[in-house]
Amino acid sequence: MLVLVAPGQGAQTPGFLTPWLELPGLADRLGAWSEVAGIDLVAYGTTADADEIRDTAVAQPLLVAAALAAAEALGAVPDVLAGHSVGEFAAAALAGVLTHEQALGLVRARAQAMAKAAAVTETGMTAVLGGVEEDVLAAIERHGLTPANINGAGQIVAGGTLEQLAAFKDDAPARARLIPLKVAGAFHTSHMATAVDALREAAWDVVPGDPRVTLLSNADGRPAASGAEFVQRLISQISSPVRWDLCMATMAELGVTRMIELLPGGTLTGLAKRGLRGVETVALKTPDDLDAARELIK
């Protein structure tokens, strides 16, 4: 059983789209999507520096467009689809819940609203690697933080104000390593509440389709019952924790044996190697990885 997964914010690196533009038609496709996304996807994916693509309003549409473009180049029909955070919009489009243009339009609204929400208070996120999960969660709660991403495989991401994160650093859980993330705000926490309302308004006239394949939700890891339900979850997920651990648990329940991570791959396949042992993985980073991915599909 094959799952395609789409990564979330933070996976982007400067110039990661450059080798992909050599594929026939891909530059034209990204050019057309740029009109919908409201940014020059080709420029940001090739010549922009790390600070420029760290901007939430840039990173989110760039990542969704990259995942969709890579999926088209791959041409696979998976059994299961899932995305991490903003990657859920790519998964929704590939499952037929949204059109590609609807997904990019909603991501544009989401990214702008989240950037605006992040500017209200100085917030951030810190990855916690290792430690005992109960101790990590207790320390996060003790400092008024939110476990914004519970990723499984010994990784939890805490989100909150910079003051809270500084105090958390000085009171780190035993045997845990803390890594501040290069993100613009505390995503998937209450600090994003205003962005929920903005995305709900943007999605008001969207008529979703029902998923053509099993589509997992970050809310609880379970398959979506309908396209309408999934879109509502996309909206509320902005201020709610990402439960990637539960998504991986459902993949195991379903009997997933192969995983391909769409561009820019590496993060989710890395988690799978620790949390889904025995599952074969391929991460799409450059077009050279397409052959390995197609071989895995066979």
N, C-alpha and C positions, 0 to 999 in steps of 0.2 A: 504494500500500500504506500502510495506516494503523497507526501505533503509538500506544498510550496509555502514558504514563509517570507514575509516582507519585513525588513528591519525598521526600527524607529529612529528618532532624532538622536544624533550623536554618531551615527554610522558613517556620515559623510566625511570625505577627506578632499583637500584641494586637488582639482584636476581628475577626479575619478571617472568622469564621463569621457575624457579625451579619446581613449582607444575605441570606445563604442561608436564614435561618430564615423568610423571607417565602414561600419555595416551599412549596406544599401538602404536608403530611405529613412534611417533613424534620425539623422539631423533634421530632415523635413518634418518628421513626426514631432520631434521636440519643439521645432519652431512653431508649429500649429498649436501645440499644447501651451506654449508660452503665452499666447493671447488669453487663454482661459485662466492660467495660473497667475497672471499679472506680473511675471518676472521673466527675464531672458534666461531660460533654462540652460541653453547652450553655453552662454557666457559664464554663468555661475558654476556650471559643472566642469568648466575647462580652465578658465583664467582667474577666477576669484580666489582670494586667499582664505586662510582658515577663519579669520575674524568675520569676513563677509558672509561665509556660508554657515557660520554659527548663529547668525540672526534668525530668529524663529520664523519670521515672515518669508525668509528665503529657504531655510533648511527643509521645512515641511513639504511645500510643493515640489521642491527639487528631489526629495527622497521618493515621493509617491510617483512622480514622473519617471524616475530612473527605474523603479521596480516594474512599472508597467511596460516600459520600453524593453527591459531585459526579458520579461515574460513573453512579449511578442517575438523577440528574437529566438527564444527557446522553443516556443510552440508546443509546450507540454499541456496535457489535460490531466490535472491532479485528481486524487480522490478526496483530499482535504486541503483547505486553505486557512491560513491564519496570518495575522500581522501583529507586530508589536507596536502599541501606541498609534502614531500616525500611519504606521504600516497597515493598520486595519482598513484604511481607505483604499489602498491598492488591492488588498484581499477582497474587499467588497466589490470592486470593479471587476476583478477577475472571476468572481463567483456569479456575476450578472445581477447583483443587487443594485449597483449604480452603473451608469455608463462611465467611460473614462473621463469624459468632459464633466459630468456631474461630480465625480470624485475629486477632480482637480479644482473645480469651482468651490466645493465645500471646504476643501483643504485650504484654499486661499482665504476664505472667511475665517476658518478656524485659526490659522496661523496669525492673521492680523489681530484677531481678538485675544489670542493668548499672549502675543507680544505686548498688547496694550495692558492686559491684566498684570503681566510681569513687571511693567514699569511703575506700578503703584507702590510696591514695596520691594526692597532689595531682598530677593530670595534666591535660592539655589538648590542643588542636589548633591548628595554624596553617596557613592557606592560603598557598600559594606561587604567585604569578601571574607568568608569564613566565619568562625565563631559558632556558638550554639544558637540556633534560630530563636528559641524562646528568650535567650538573654539579649540578642540583638533587638528583637521587637520591644522588649521591656525598656531598653535604653533609649530607643527611638521615642517611645511614648513618654518616658520620663522627661525628655527635653522638649516636649510639645511638638515633635516632628510627626510627619506622616510617612508610613512605609509605602511610598508612591509606586514602586515597582517591586513586586515579590517575584523574582525571576527564576527561583529554583536553583539547583546546583550550587548552593551556598552563596547566593548573591541577592542582596536586598538593597534597594536604593531609597535613601531617606530624603525627604523634601521639606523645606521650611525656610524661615528667615536666616540671613547670614549670621545673626547673633546666635540663634539656636544651633546652627550647624557648627559654629566655633566652640560652643559649650559642649556639644556632642563629641567633637574631636578631642577635647581635654578629658572626656569621660568615656573613652571608647570601650566597647565590649571586649571581654577577654578573648584573646586569640583571633581577633578580627583585624583586618587591614582596611583603612578608610582611604578612599580616593575621591577627591572633589571632581565633579564632572563639569565639562565646559559647556554648560547650557545657560540659557538666559533667564531661567526662572524655576519656580517649584511647580513643575507640571504634575497633573494628577493629584492635586491637593486642593484644599478649600480656597487657596489663593487664586484659583482659576475659575471661581464661581461665575464671574461676569461673562466669561467667554462661553459658558454653557448657554446662556440666554442668547448671545449673538449667533451661535451656530444653530440654535433651534429656529431662530428667525430666518436664517439663510436657507434652512432645509424645509421651510414651510410648504413650498409648492413642489417638492421633489416626490415623485411617485416611484418608489423602489420596486424592483422585481424580486421574486423569491430566489434564494440561492440555488444554483444548478448543481453544486457539490456541497459536501459538508463544510460549513464555515464556522470556525470557532470564535467565541467572543472573549475579549480580555477581562470582561466583568467577572466571569466565573469559570471560564474554560470550556463551557458547554456549547454544543452546536446551536446555531440560530434556528428558531422555529419558523421564522418568516423574514422577508426582507424588511418589512416595516419595523419589526422588533429590532433588527440589527441596526437600522439607522437610528432609532431612539437610543440604543446603547452607545453608538458612536458619539452621540451628543452628550449623554451623561458621563461618559468615560473621561471627559476632559478634566473633571475634578474628582475622579474616583481612581483608586489604585489599579494598576495593571497586574493581573494575576497570570503571568506567563507560566508560573509553576503549575497552575491548574490546566492551562492549555497543553503543556507537555504531558500532564497526567492523562488527559483525554486522548492525546495522540497514542499513548501507550495502550490505553483501553481499546482503542479502535484497531490496534494492530499495525500501526505505522512502522514500516521497515526502511523507508528511504526518505530523505529530506533534502530539498534544494532550496537554498536561501538566495533570494533575488538580490539584485544589485542595490547598494553596495554590501555584499555579503561578508560574513565572518562572525558577527556577534551572536546570532541565534544558533548557528551551527556549533559555535564554541560551547554554548550552554547545553546543546543536545549531546555533545560528546561526553558531558559529565552527568546530565540528567536523563538521557535516553540511551543508555549504553546498548551497543549492538546495532543501533540504527545507522545505516550508511548515509553520509552527508557529502554534499558539494556546495561550496559557497561561490556564487558568481561575483567575481571581482573585475575580471577583464574578459573580453570575448574568447580568449584562449580557454576559459573554463567551460565554455558551452559544450565542447566535445565530451568532457568528463560527465557533465550533467546529462547529456543525451545517452551516454553509455549507461548511466545509472537508471535512466528511465526504461531502457531495454531490459 
